[in-house]
């Protein structure tokens, strides 16, 4: 989000907490960056439609929402699958359709528009359970299944909308543990890093850069691609 702002975009920041979004946009504004809150729950299609139909033109849409809780395999429920798929696969699909008129207006103005869906390395490879043993951070099956669905949905929409001038791509981040996890669980972070051919975990700006690339004119002839940003994890 911040990188897109720094590159000159006016970013509509989505989330469920309007107060937090307003604060975030104020902080970006204080840095001379342009952002505005766009508060709605991606599971609430009525609210999403009300918000996005007010947008006159949309050059870039980034889908980066999923709702899931890690837990042991035998604790997974149908409700967990339903929530993950609703937020991580169906919501992006519906948001793309709702945003289509605004995306088409961008194409009319500039010749193209871009959608970037944030998937995961676990959308196409399985986690090694030994890495997560003894931690609360296991990657549950509904997360992997949802991200796999999102990758295939990306390909599908790229082929459907290619002639419209709308590019649809995905990025699949690898291990990007939060600072709190690195600090509080250094052994787990070290196991992640040891699995990566580059010998380290990712930094937030590295995933952001991949999103910005696919959204930009530099990727003007790229569509239907899933770009791993994983230090080589999926190349093993």
Buried (B, 14 or more C-beta within 10 A) or exposed (E): BBBBBBEEBEBBBBBBEEEEBBEBBEEBEEEEBEBEBBBBBBBEBEBBBEBBEEBEBBBBBBBBBBBBEEBEEEEBEEEBBEBBBBBBBBBBBBBBEBBBBBBBBBBEEEEBBBBBBBBBBBBBBEBEEEBBEEEEBBBBBBBBBBBBBBBBBBBEBBEEBEEEBBBBBBBBBBBBBEEEBBEEBEEBBEBBBEBBEEEEBBEEEBBBBBBBBBBBEEBEEBBBBBBBBBBEBBEE
